[in-house]
Amino acid sequence: MRFDIITIFPDFFTGIFGHGVMKRAMAHGLIEAHTHDLRGFTHDRHRTVDDRPFGGGEGMVLKPEPMMDAVESLGIAAKAERDPSRETVVLLSAQGSRFTQPVARELSRLERVVLLCGRYEGVDERVNELACDRELSIGDYVLSGGELGAAVIIDAVMRLIPGVLGNQDSSAYESFGDGDEQFPAPGGGSGEVPRSTHGSGGLLDYPHYTRPPEFRGLAVPEVLAGGDHAAIRKWRRERALEKTLRNRPDLLEKAALSKEDKAFLDKLR
Ligand code: SAM
């Protein structure tokens, strides 16, 4: 999968592409990410990318010509001819629809995602009309530029691409994962805990612990060291339910809940 990012700060991405899962995915040829300096598409001595807004008001607006030239330089199909199952052009915008895990999943199935990073008061709206398939916001707050949003989107999308994470089911059973059992349980049912019965299904993830068994007076819950897989499963499911109720009760409305889950939640409420 290929990402193209149009930005006035291409260096912003150097650190982001140079670490962890992203670096590995690039080294293995699973993803490509290319930054394009918007100023490279200007034609004046000052490499001007912005101008004052029509109608007056605060701030500056990114001009349409360099942005359109940058998009068109990428060899991506014109908006009307674009195949939405292969490629998409995204405008990062606080006014966009919310970027969520299902959107990340949708994007992870494409061959190419182009991300346009706004700055100042944003991008001339005609770029949105002429070139973009969607506007995405990473949350209800205003950032100084689209670069952080683009980085968030790339990170969330690329880890859903098959082969990027070592253990393929580790994204399916995370928070917001569908946990739809499309992957075999780790260990192939050889007695190892099948994660699908305690994680996700629309819930937040359960809490994780590692060594040491005791840290600053806090012990790892006994059940996790006991080897009773049914008890571990139940404990994890209940902790995931508890955490979701406490931090994101809205998710419970759409989560796949069993009779036991509902009874457990009723006790907590
Ligand atoms: N005037 C805009 C508004 O009130 O909606 C805010 C512009 S913001 C200062 C500059 C750029 O940052 C935007 O063009 C967009 O690319 C990016 N940006 C800001 N908040 C964002 C968010 N929540 N999600 C994605 N991109 C965002």
Residues whose N, C-alpha, C, O or C-beta is under 5 A from the ligand:
A	BS01	SAM	L92 S93 A94 Q95 L116 C117 G118 R119 Y120 E121 G122 V123 L136 S137 I138 G139 Y141 V142 L143 S144 G145 G146 G149
